[in-house]
Amino acid sequence: MIPYRKDLKTIARALRTNMTDSEQALWARLRGKQLKEIQFYRQKPIGNVIVDFYAPKAKLVVEVDGSQHFTSDKIKRDERRSTELEKQGLRVLRFNNL
């Protein structure tokens, strides 16, 4: 298990109850090991961040980015987040939900 900041757990729970339509649609296809019997978790704390979807067995993070992610500041922040996750041996896939 990759360690995470314990204070992120409460925030992650809140995010699970307020998923975007795109996140809900993707979760409907990922939950219950529907994809090659791989377990995914949603709104999962990893290190200092909360990722949209995480498959530990595949070492895969899936992010669904809305329009708020396309400002120059947010693009740089997302790049730093991806780099941090990749340093932990994870592959990051980002999808645009526009």
N, CA, C and O of each residue as an XYZ file, in Angstrom:
392
protein
N       0.837     -1.178      0.000
C       0.000      0.000      0.000
C       0.884      1.245      0.000
O       1.869      1.317      0.735
N       0.528      2.210     -0.820
C       1.249      3.477     -0.863
C       0.716      4.351      0.275
O      -0.495      4.536      0.398
N       1.613      4.887      1.107
C       1.147      5.732      2.212
C       0.468      7.002      1.712
O       0.730      7.469      0.604
N      -0.400      7.546      2.542
C      -1.103      8.778      2.175
C      -1.338      9.611      3.426
O      -1.287      9.108      4.548
N      -1.597     10.890      3.209
C      -1.912     11.788      4.315
C      -3.280     11.417      4.872
O      -4.266     11.400      4.134
N      -3.348     11.125      6.145
C      -4.590     10.666      6.778
C      -5.709     11.701      6.698
O      -6.884     11.335      6.659
N      -5.360     12.989      6.673
C      -6.401     14.022      6.611
C      -7.126     14.038      5.263
O      -8.185     14.655      5.143
N      -6.578     13.375      4.257
C      -7.224     13.326      2.945
C      -8.392     12.345      2.898
O      -9.228     12.421      1.998
N      -8.455     11.437      3.848
C      -9.492     10.405      3.830
C     -10.906     11.004      3.900
O     -11.797     10.573      3.168
N     -11.106     11.975      4.760
C     -12.422     12.615      4.888
C     -12.793     13.357      3.607
O     -13.943     13.313      3.170
N     -11.818     14.037      3.010
C     -12.064     14.764      1.761
C     -12.419     13.781      0.648
O     -13.323     14.039     -0.147
N     -11.704     12.652      0.591
C     -11.967     11.640     -0.433
C     -13.386     11.091     -0.306
O     -14.062     10.873     -1.312
N     -13.832     10.870      0.918
C     -15.209     10.377      1.124
C     -16.227     11.375      0.581
O     -17.210     10.993     -0.053
N     -15.979     12.661      0.838
C     -16.897     13.692      0.335
C     -16.895     13.716     -1.192
O     -17.947     13.867     -1.814
N     -15.718     13.568     -1.793
C     -15.629     13.562     -3.262
C     -16.383     12.376     -3.863
O     -16.961     12.495     -4.944
N     -16.382     11.243     -3.177
C     -17.097     10.062     -3.672
C     -18.600     10.316     -3.757
O     -19.275      9.764     -4.625
N     -19.117     11.140     -2.870
C     -20.554     11.410     -2.895
C     -20.917     12.521     -3.870
O     -22.098     12.751     -4.129
N     -19.918     13.215     -4.417
C     -20.162     14.332     -5.338
C     -19.402     14.160     -6.646
O     -18.797     15.109     -7.143
N     -19.431     12.964     -7.200
C     -18.714     12.706     -8.447
C     -19.393     13.412     -9.612
O     -20.610     13.596     -9.623
N     -18.584     13.804    -10.594
C     -19.139     14.419    -11.797
C     -19.859     13.351    -12.630
O     -19.691     12.155    -12.394
N     -20.646     13.786    -13.585
C     -21.341     12.828    -14.462
C     -20.342     11.937    -15.187
O     -20.570     10.735    -15.321
N     -19.249     12.508    -15.652
C     -18.226     11.726    -16.356
C     -17.582     10.700    -15.432
O     -17.356      9.558    -15.834
N     -17.286     11.099    -14.196
C     -16.710     10.163    -13.232
C     -17.697      9.046    -12.921
O     -17.301      7.886    -12.809
N     -18.968      9.379    -12.783
C     -19.983      8.362    -12.507
C     -20.095      7.365    -13.658
O     -20.232      6.162    -13.434
N     -20.036      7.871    -14.890
C     -20.129      6.983    -16.060
C     -18.932      6.039    -16.124
O     -19.089      4.850    -16.405
N     -17.742      6.565    -15.864
C     -16.550      5.717    -15.881
C     -16.579      4.719    -14.725
O     -16.236      3.551    -14.904
N     -16.985      5.172    -13.550
C     -17.060      4.288    -12.390
C     -18.018      3.123    -12.645
O     -17.773      2.010    -12.179
N     -19.089      3.362    -13.368
C     -20.038      2.299    -13.685
C     -19.368      1.188    -14.488
O     -19.799      0.037    -14.423
N     -18.320      1.517    -15.244
C     -17.602      0.525    -16.060
C     -16.399     -0.085    -15.348
O     -15.931     -1.158    -15.727
N     -15.893      0.600    -14.310
C     -14.700      0.124    -13.615
C     -15.013     -0.675    -12.353
O     -14.259     -1.572    -11.975
N     -16.116     -0.350    -11.714
C     -16.419     -0.969    -10.424
C     -16.656     -2.465    -10.559
O     -17.046     -2.953    -11.619
N     -16.420     -3.173     -9.486
C     -16.706     -4.611     -9.466
C     -15.826     -5.430    -10.373
O     -16.262     -6.470    -10.866
N     -14.612     -5.007    -10.611
C     -13.640     -5.754    -11.426
C     -14.162     -6.082    -12.820
O     -13.882     -7.158    -13.348
N     -14.914     -5.166    -13.418
C     -15.470     -5.406    -14.749
C     -14.413     -5.374    -15.847
O     -14.610     -5.945    -16.920
N     -13.301     -4.714    -15.582
C     -12.248     -4.557    -16.588
C     -11.110     -5.526    -16.285
O     -10.252     -5.246    -15.449
N     -11.110     -6.657    -16.965
C     -10.059     -7.666    -16.822
C      -9.809     -8.087    -15.376
O      -8.675     -8.376    -14.993
N     -10.870     -8.118    -14.582
C     -10.784     -8.559    -13.187
C      -9.843     -7.702    -12.329
O      -9.283     -8.181    -11.343
N      -9.675     -6.436    -12.715
C      -8.806     -5.525    -11.958
C      -9.662     -4.669    -11.037
O     -10.649     -4.070    -11.461
N      -9.269     -4.622     -9.777
C      -9.968     -3.832     -8.760
C      -9.573     -2.368     -8.880
O      -8.387     -2.038     -8.848
N     -10.552     -1.498     -9.016
C     -10.337     -0.049     -9.024
C     -10.961      0.535     -7.769
O     -11.960      0.031     -7.255
N     -10.355      1.599     -7.292
C     -10.893      2.382     -6.184
C     -11.145      3.777     -6.700
O     -10.420      4.259     -7.571
N     -12.164      4.433     -6.174
C     -12.470      5.792     -6.624
C     -12.104      6.784     -5.540
O     -12.167      6.487     -4.347
N     -11.714      7.987     -5.989
C     -11.349      9.070     -5.071
C     -10.428      8.539     -3.975
O     -10.755      8.581     -2.789
N      -9.275      8.042     -4.401
C      -8.340      7.352     -3.507
C      -7.172      8.263     -3.128
O      -6.491      8.785     -4.010
N      -6.929      8.462     -1.817
C      -5.740      9.205     -1.410
C      -4.475      8.393     -1.703
O      -4.388      7.211     -1.370
N      -3.512      9.044     -2.324
C      -2.201      8.456     -2.586
C      -1.172      9.552     -2.312
O      -1.192     10.600     -2.958
N      -0.292      9.316     -1.376
C       0.688     10.345     -1.035
C      -0.006     11.600     -0.541
O      -0.739     11.571      0.448
N       0.234     12.706     -1.240
C      -0.347     13.996     -0.862
C      -1.526     14.407     -1.731
O      -1.970     15.553     -1.667
N      -2.038     13.484     -2.543
C      -3.110     13.826     -3.478
C      -4.259     12.819     -3.392
O      -4.116     11.738     -2.820
N      -5.387     13.193     -3.965
C      -6.519     12.279     -4.123
C      -6.706     12.093     -5.622
O      -6.909     13.059     -6.358
N      -6.636     10.847     -6.064
C      -6.802     10.566     -7.493
C      -8.228     10.118     -7.754
O      -8.898      9.608     -6.856
N      -8.695     10.307     -8.986
C     -10.067      9.926     -9.322
C     -10.267      8.415     -9.230
O     -11.197      7.954     -8.568
N      -9.401      7.641     -9.887
C      -9.508      6.183     -9.879
C      -8.117      5.578     -9.771
O      -7.157      6.091    -10.347
N      -8.020      4.477     -9.024
C      -6.727      3.847     -8.788
C      -6.871      2.339     -8.829
O      -7.749      1.767     -8.183
N      -5.984      1.693     -9.609
C      -5.935      0.236     -9.689
C      -4.556     -0.209     -9.202
O      -3.596     -0.189     -9.972
N      -4.446     -0.612     -7.927
C      -3.127     -0.953     -7.385
C      -2.439     -2.109     -8.106
O      -1.226     -2.068     -8.314
N      -3.183     -3.127     -8.486
C      -2.584     -4.292     -9.160
C      -1.945     -3.879    -10.486
O      -0.889     -4.390    -10.858
N      -2.585     -2.963    -11.188
C      -2.074     -2.488    -12.482
C      -1.147     -1.280    -12.337
O      -0.558     -0.827    -13.318
N      -1.020     -0.760    -11.113
C      -0.228      0.449    -10.855
C      -0.672      1.583    -11.775
O       0.139      2.253    -12.416
N      -1.991      1.771    -11.815
C      -2.601      2.706    -12.748
C      -3.486      3.714    -12.021
O      -4.275      3.360    -11.145
N      -3.333      4.978    -12.406
C      -4.189      6.063    -11.928
C      -4.916      6.620    -13.148
O      -4.300      6.869    -14.184
N      -6.228      6.814    -13.022
C      -7.021      7.412    -14.094
C      -7.632      8.698    -13.555
O      -8.304      8.696    -12.524
N      -7.388      9.799    -14.269
C      -7.930     11.099    -13.892
C      -8.893     11.568    -14.974
O      -8.612     11.445    -16.166
N     -10.032     12.107    -14.546
C     -11.029     12.657    -15.463
C     -11.054     14.165    -15.215
O     -11.537     14.628    -14.182
N     -10.524     14.923    -16.181
C     -10.339     16.370    -16.003
C     -11.432     17.171    -16.688
O     -11.679     17.025    -17.885
N     -12.081     18.022    -15.900
C     -13.080     18.946    -16.425
C     -12.437     20.268    -16.822
O     -11.215     20.411    -16.774
N     -13.249     21.218    -17.208
C     -12.760     22.501    -17.720
C     -11.910     23.261    -16.714
O     -11.052     24.048    -17.113
N     -12.124     23.049    -15.420
C     -11.339     23.755    -14.418
C      -9.865     23.357    -14.455
O      -9.029     24.037    -13.861
N      -9.540     22.273    -15.139
C      -8.152     21.804    -15.225
C      -7.373     22.441    -16.373
O      -6.195     22.131    -16.550
N      -7.987     23.309    -17.146
C      -7.338     23.789    -18.358
C      -6.825     25.221    -18.285
O      -6.563     25.832    -19.320
N      -6.677     25.765    -17.084
C      -5.980     27.038    -16.926
C      -4.492     26.717    -16.798
O      -4.126     25.596    -16.447
N      -3.642     27.690    -17.079
C      -2.209     27.415    -17.044
C      -1.752     26.958    -15.660
O      -0.898     26.077    -15.555
N      -2.307     27.542    -14.598
C      -1.935     27.138    -13.239
C      -2.329     25.690    -12.953
O      -1.553     24.926    -12.379
N      -3.530     25.328    -13.356
C      -4.018     23.964    -13.091
C      -3.273     22.934    -13.941
O      -3.032     21.814    -13.489
N      -2.912     23.306    -15.159
C      -2.151     22.392    -16.010
C      -0.813     22.083    -15.346
O      -0.397     20.926    -15.295
N      -0.145     23.106    -14.841
C       1.138     22.904    -14.157
C       0.953     22.075    -12.894
O       1.769     21.200    -12.602
N      -0.112     22.340    -12.142
C      -0.384     21.577    -10.931
C      -0.618     20.104    -11.263
O      -0.104     19.221    -10.575
N      -1.385     19.841    -12.305
C      -1.652     18.460    -12.715
C      -0.371     17.769    -13.179
O      -0.183     16.580    -12.925
N       0.502     18.500    -13.853
C       1.786     17.926    -14.271
C       2.623     17.537    -13.058
O       3.247     16.476    -13.047
N       2.638     18.397    -12.030
C       3.383     18.086    -10.803
C       2.778     16.866    -10.104
O       3.504     16.001     -9.614
N       1.451     16.804    -10.061
C       0.775     15.653     -9.452
C       1.137     14.368    -10.194
O       1.457     13.354     -9.573
N       1.087     14.414    -11.512
C       1.419     13.228    -12.309
C       2.860     12.804    -12.070
O       3.142     11.613    -11.940
N       3.768     13.758    -12.012
C       5.177     13.456    -11.764
C       5.351     12.797    -10.396
O       6.095     11.826    -10.261
N       4.663     13.328     -9.384
C       4.737     12.750     -8.041
C       4.240     11.305     -8.042
O       4.849     10.437     -7.417
N       3.152     11.052     -8.733
C       2.604      9.699     -8.798
C       3.517      8.762     -9.593
O       3.697      7.603     -9.219
N       4.086      9.262    -10.681
C       4.986      8.443    -11.497
C       6.243      8.066    -10.720
O       6.786      6.979    -10.919
N       6.710      8.939     -9.844
C       7.868      8.636     -9.000
C       7.572      7.470     -8.056
O       8.491      6.807     -7.575
N       6.311      7.227     -7.799
C       5.899      6.113     -6.948
C       5.638      4.849     -7.774
O       5.116      3.860     -7.260
N       6.003      4.892     -9.044
C       5.861      3.715     -9.899
C       4.501      3.561    -10.536
O       4.169      2.479    -11.020
N       3.700      4.621    -10.552
C       2.351      4.543    -11.110
C       2.310      5.167    -12.500
O       3.059      6.097    -12.801
N       1.436      4.646    -13.329
C       1.164      5.243    -14.640
C      -0.102      6.072    -14.511
O      -1.083      5.635    -13.911
N      -0.075      7.275    -15.080
C      -1.213      8.190    -14.965
C      -1.838      8.394    -16.343
O      -1.156      8.788    -17.290
N      -3.136      8.123    -16.448
C      -3.890      8.400    -17.669
C      -4.861      9.522    -17.364
O      -5.594      9.465    -16.377
N      -4.868     10.543    -18.210
C      -5.783     11.691    -18.028
C      -6.742     11.731    -19.209
O      -6.348     11.601    -20.369
N      -8.004     11.915    -18.876
C      -9.032     12.061    -19.894
C      -9.744     13.373    -19.697
O      -9.990     13.801    -18.569
N     -10.067     13.998    -20.783
C     -10.778     15.269    -20.823
C     -12.279     14.950    -20.844
O     -12.726     14.175    -21.689
N     -13.051     15.525    -19.943
C     -14.485     15.206    -19.922
C     -15.338     16.264    -20.612
O     -16.549     16.320    -20.399
N     -14.718     17.097    -21.432
C     -15.475     18.127    -22.149
C     -16.178     17.557    -23.344
O     -16.863     18.286    -24.063
